[in-house]
Amino acid sequence: MRRLLSLLLFSFALGAQPTAIVIRGARVVDGTGAPAREATVVIRGSRIEAVATNADVPAGARVIDATGQTLLPGLFDLHTHLSASAANGVPGDWGKNLKAYLASGVTTVNDYATYGEMFAPMRQLLKSGATPGPHVNMAVRMSTPGGHGTEAGWGDFMTLIAATPAQAHAQMKIALAYKPDLIKVFTDGWRYGSAPNLSSMNLETLAAIVEDAHAANVKVVTHTVTLEGAKIAARAGVDILVHGIGDADVDTELIDLMKAKHTAYVSTLAVYEYKAGGPPAAKLATLLDPGSRATLRPQASTAPMPPERAARWKHLTGNVERLFAAGIPVGAGTDAGMPGTYHGYASLRELELLVESGLSPLAAIAAATGESARAVGVDGDRGTVAAGKAADLVLVDGRPDERIADIEKTRRVFLGGVEVALPDLEKAIQSPEMTALPAHSVDALVDDMERTDGRTRLGTLRVNGTDAGVDHSQMIFLPVVRSGHDHAMLVTAAMAAKDAPFVRLELPLTPGGIELADVSRYAGVTFEVRGEGEGRLVVGSYHLRNADAYGAPFVMGAEWKTVKIPFAELRRKAGTGVWDGKDGRSLCFDLSAAASASAWMELDNVRFY
């Protein structure tokens, strides 16, 4: 009886095993820098089971004949802004951007366009498969007062500020509570000679950030663009210098520091490349929606690269080669999402630019696979083609280890052992419709300002915003007693000395403003307000850029008043139409006044009606 039970259990275990996939006949470039070899790769479930010249083919396996193709580990891009559009005037589509990476064979990315409240909803969408995409490492951003990363007007929560070690330790408590995959620090304020420099982070403050991050087993990457800034970052012990040193040639002092601290280097050449325009590459054309494609310049510019850019480009490309030759680990990243640096395609272009900078095609592939995996600490799981590793793989036509241009010839992509349907991805990307995201009904009461944890009645974190620039307007917002135990939200502002200054209190309708709020069952928004200044309600919605969002002005004075704004009265600044209420992300209350003036507003009982 016991033997029969054992046989039954053994048979059940065999039956429960997932169907194997066998890739046969491919040249395997394993991501370690070793030369290509022909091998059979067996995938079982989400892992690679075997890599061998004569690996056994399991019974019932799906066999892929990859003759004439090269099998690589899934590629990495260690610098992206996933929610941003690389095309001017086109709303960012997170779902399409994720698909563009998979369609390019990129299976792991670092995202630097996030703050902590976004992590949970983004991770859930990726985990559930509702939004297909690569592995995404999400970062908390940190900078200095007046530093890079603070000038977009996104407020205090998008980029945490630290000027001293004590302040850094305090901010890191906030950052680490969100369990980030990375800490991104804007340490270097050089603006390439095209604008006044911003502030830079001192060694002591950066070292405090690194200390806390490493104690939590979290990697630290930096925005570092100068030689002296790189030395500070390396001394502080950061894990990856990102963006590339563009003001000088690297020297032996920096090389010695990076070796001692085991610091890797990522030069985002794709964002710095001089883009002359002209017909898009065949691969790029498959990764753009109609709106983005329409922004491309059809004819190449004949204007030469400006001298200051040419000098910086010479430093950038030369420094990649020098650091690689010195034995410094070189990874791959792009800054995709910045203008003209397109998601997915830029990751492939980066490899071509690494080769143009002096790396061999084989070394460039290793930079975008094994070296990048090691830099972010996931090399035990993925980044190379080896038994036991995650089956994140890409098959390309040709020999990219000999002709790097073949890297654009993506044939098949596997993520966790599952083949991605490339035609479906490309069709979704090229659709004129934005990616569908989950939409939820929300309660009528958005915020009565009574919660003491900084959150609305919907459970979302109140955040702020301002006009753009390091000289942006300043604001403080905090709950104050209105009467008895009743509270209101006080916003005080010192307006910047510029045209059209403003500050903003933003009430997200869903956590992090990622998924959507369907408020179409309501007719409008009502709230109680008083203050001195000009008020405007702005609805953050999915399908429009913030610059053209639906909004309506409201008048306030010294006495409390109730304001009711029907959805039908909301207007866009440039476009037309009526908001349908189905894609809400936030309610924003803007306060504006004359340049250099002061203004204030008290707000209470925000609800839909």
Stockholm file with secondary structure:
# STOCKHOLM 1.0

chainA/1-609         MRRLLSLLLFSFALGAQPTAIVIRGARVVDGTGAPAREATVVIRGSRIEAVATNADVPAGARVIDATGQTLLPGLFDLHTHLSASAANGVPGDWGKNLKAYLASGVTTVNDYATYGEMFAPMRQLLKSGATPGPHVNMAVRMSTPGGHGTEAGWGDFMTLIAATPAQAHAQMKIALAYKPDLIKVFTDGWRYGSAPNLSSMNLETLAAIVEDAHAANVKVVTHTVTLEGAKIAARAGVDILVHGIGDADVDTELIDLMKAKHTAYVSTLAVYEYKAGGPPAAKLATLLDPGSRATLRPQASTAPMPPERAARWKHLTGNVERLFAAGIPVGAGTDAGMPGTYHGYASLRELELLVESGLSPLAAIAAATGESARAVGVDGDRGTVAAGKAADLVLVDGRPDERIADIEKTRRVFLGGVEVALPDLEKAIQSPEMTALPAHSVDALVDDMERTDGRTRLGTLRVNGTDAGVDHSQMIFLPVVRSGHDHAMLVTAAMAAKDAPFVRLELPLTPGGIELADVSRYAGVTFEVRGEGEGRLVVGSYHLRNADAYGAPFVMGAEWKTVKIPFAELRRKAGTGVWDGKDGRSLCFDLSAAASASAWMELDNVRFY
#=GR chainA/1-609 SS CHHHHHHHHHHHHHHHSCCEEEEESCEECCSSSCCCEECEEEEETTEEEEEETTCCCCTTCEEEECTTEEEEECEEEEEECTTCCSSTTSCCCHHHHHHHHHHTTEEEEEECSCCHHHHHHHHHHHHHTSSCCCEEEEEEEEECTTBTTSTTSCCTTTEEECSSHHHHHHHHHHHHHTCCSEEEEECCCCCTTSSCCCBCCCHHHHHHHHHHHHHTTCEEEEEECSHHHHHHHHHHTCSEEEECCCSSCCCHHHHHHHHHHTCEEECCHHHHSCCCBCSCCHHHHTTCCHHHHHTSCSSBCCCCCCHHHHHHHHHHHHHHHHHHHTTCCBCCCCCBTSTTCCTTHHHHHHHHHHHHTTCCHHHHHHIIIIIHHHHTTCTTTSSSCCTTSBCCEEEEESCTTTCGGGGGCEEEEEETTEECCHHHHHHHHHSSSCCCCCEEECCSEEECSCCSSSBCTTSCBCEEEECSSTTCCEEEEEEEEEETTEEEEEEEEECCSSSSCEEEEEEESSGGGCSEEECTTSCEEEEEEEEESEEEEEEEETTSCGGGCEEEEECCCSSCEEEEEEGGGCBCSSCCSCCCSSSEEEEEEEEECSTTCEEEEEEEEEEEC
#=GC SS_cons         CHHHHHHHHHHHHHHHSCCEEEEESCEECCSSSCCCEECEEEEETTEEEEEETTCCCCTTCEEEECTTEEEEECEEEEEECTTCCSSTTSCCCHHHHHHHHHHTTEEEEEECSCCHHHHHHHHHHHHHTSSCCCEEEEEEEEECTTBTTSTTSCCTTTEEECSSHHHHHHHHHHHHHTCCSEEEEECCCCCTTSSCCCBCCCHHHHHHHHHHHHHTTCEEEEEECSHHHHHHHHHHTCSEEEECCCSSCCCHHHHHHHHHHTCEEECCHHHHSCCCBCSCCHHHHTTCCHHHHHTSCSSBCCCCCCHHHHHHHHHHHHHHHHHHHTTCCBCCCCCBTSTTCCTTHHHHHHHHHHHHTTCCHHHHHHIIIIIHHHHTTCTTTSSSCCTTSBCCEEEEESCTTTCGGGGGCEEEEEETTEECCHHHHHHHHHSSSCCCCCEEECCSEEECSCCSSSBCTTSCBCEEEECSSTTCCEEEEEEEEEETTEEEEEEEEECCSSSSCEEEEEEESSGGGCSEEECTTSCEEEEEEEEESEEEEEEEETTSCGGGCEEEEECCCSSCEEEEEEGGGCBCSSCCSCCCSSSEEEEEEEEECSTTCEEEEEEEEEEEC
//
